[in-house]
């Protein structure tokens, strides 16, 4: 990619030089119009003087003005004229330029010596057609012809025209009977920059090759899904064609709370709320029970929650659990120890917000240390809370080890530039500080990126992708979310917050501890008021 970038820079520099030269030539041409007209009126004298030197060459045609009484019909070698046009169209040619210098360039391009008198005659011919402007200056006892300005676009058009004529003539000579062939002119001003950008680099070609090899391996080992999806739809097509489909099919999961009129759930088998989600979900449809079990494991479609260890103690994972409580007073020891804590606190960021906030000292006094001896904490912060959040992590016994950035997008998947927060700049992102305590076991490192690009939804509704990141980091462990709402409840998680509804606990150990400490089930008031 570095080679492509250097080529791109070289092209840009060349293009800027070309534009500067064009501007310079345009100014010179406008300033020398009067002088050019004077030169044109004296053309008969110049043509006559150059004709004497041109008579020695059989390839030269003397050019005289319309007022001249003598014109000698000597043909000009078309190849020399084409090479001269190429030299004049070359942006590296310095203008103004003497005819002798142009003759040297033309001889080098043609590969043989070209007489100066021939170049002068051709230059006068081009000047008569207003393609270039020339002046004749006397110096050192010689009459020197100089090209002061030129019109590159017209010269290129003339060069293309002569090239087309040459190709048509060759076709006539080769075939005997000439038949006009359709042709198109050369594309002018080819966009080399765009061509370079569209060219694959060596690294991109290598990555494409590796991806193709991986795709071939996968297609050889995995069974393909039927494009009709549902088996009933596939059967209708199979009856019409008389063929049998051996590909994988799906069937709808219809439960008591499912409303088919709502259509399919956009999360499909990755939905966290399949037990309550009213949208339609799907599962693999197979003929064998054993095969179905294997396919469910491969595709991740399974209703059984995993059992995994946290430290040395194997624990059983439960469906979503939650407690409606005021976290300023709630006894965190009720929940026991957990592997991950996530919190989206109502920080006081000195702005008008649609919910109540907590003061800085109240945040510092939260009994977060009681939830973990070792593990991770994911703390959402924004604005001035970023500094306070780092301070709280240190007070609670954590060391900040990472940080996740949520880049906010709208429904069109474009970055939001008119954020609801921010004083000097609109905030189009949020930060989630990651802290670690002790030496957590059973952790998967390096699986996910620290950037989430996701759509903004309701106020304070964080992206669902964060749950996948946490689960892959610490799979099958007990997790607690603080300041949660009804949309936050997840399997394997215990959610705490004052906007939840009632208490829903499944873990027998937590149920026992909760009844001992809160026999009346009221967690919204300070202990002295209960």
Buried (B, 14 or more C-beta within 10 A) or exposed (E): EEEBEEBBEEBEEEBEEEEEBBEEBEEBBEEBEEEBEEBBEEBBEBBBEBBEBBEEBEBBBBBBBEEBEEBEEBEBBEEBBBBBBBBBBEBEBEBBBBBBBBBBBBBEBBEEEBBBBBBBBBBBBBBBEEBBBBBBEEEEEEEBBBBBBBBBEBBBBBBBEBBBEEEBEEBEEEEEEEEEEEEEEEEEEEEBEEEBEEEEEEEEEEEEEEEEEEEEEEEEEEEEEBEBBBBEBBEEEBEEEEEEBEEBBBBBBEEEEBEEEEEEBEBBBEBBBBEEBEBBBBBBBBEEEEEBEEBBEEEEBEEEEEEBEBBEEEBEBBBBBBBBBBBBBBBBEBBBBBBBBBBBBBBBBEBEBEEEBBEBEBBEEBBBEBBBEBBBBBBBBBBBBBEBBBEBBEBBBBEBEEBBEBBBBEEEEEEBEEBEBEEEEEBBBBBBBBBBBEEBBBBEEEEBEEEBBBEBEEEBEBBBBBBBBBBEBBBBBBBBBBBBBEBBBBBBBBBBBBEBEEBBBEBEEBEEBBEEEBEEEEBEEEEEEE
